[in-house]
């Protein structure tokens, strides 16, 4: 149950695109198409923005997109906006109804 | 409105016990897996435990196995986390989350547990 690996921080200017990576193993990210991404604003509960690798819940802007290749999943935010500044966490199903989260990425909008 | 409200957090001494509760409303509670996820101060999210719809199966993170017990009462739409043998490293905000199909779609606001002498 080792945490998935994410960059600790990233930054981008408004309008730019940023991609957050999430690296696991063949026992989690690489083994299932059940990667989800959560956005957490300061002092708030996490909110799901991507599930099943690339699906967006209703209400989440299409600027947010997800993908996966091998043991690495990615979250891309296009057309970065000030309100996107938050912490982002990936999460993967790890078999037998267990879960593993990434360490989190702090996104700064310059 | 779909809602989860946690309670029961507080200050406890190392080695002590605490029971967290999570009250669910606005959805068919008995048809979903439920999870507890925690976040230590300034740290990331850590999945702690989950429980099957009928309460018949539970899974735990290695870090809490043997010390924490998750249970549910479908008649009252409640889920619990009994925490024994608490350690300083268990200090965190504990979130209750509803599991949709392989992701967590609804989260509570969390309850804070502090383990300190």
Interface residues (C-beta under 8 A of the other chain):
Chain A: X1 X3 X32 X34 X36 X38 X40 X45 X46 X47 X48 X51 X52 X57 X89 X91 X93 X96 X97 X98 X99 X100 X101 X102 X103 X104
Chain B: X33 X35 X37 X44 X45 X46 X47 X50 X52 X57 X59 X61 X62 X63 X95 X100 X101 X102 X103 X104 X105 X107 X108 X109 X110
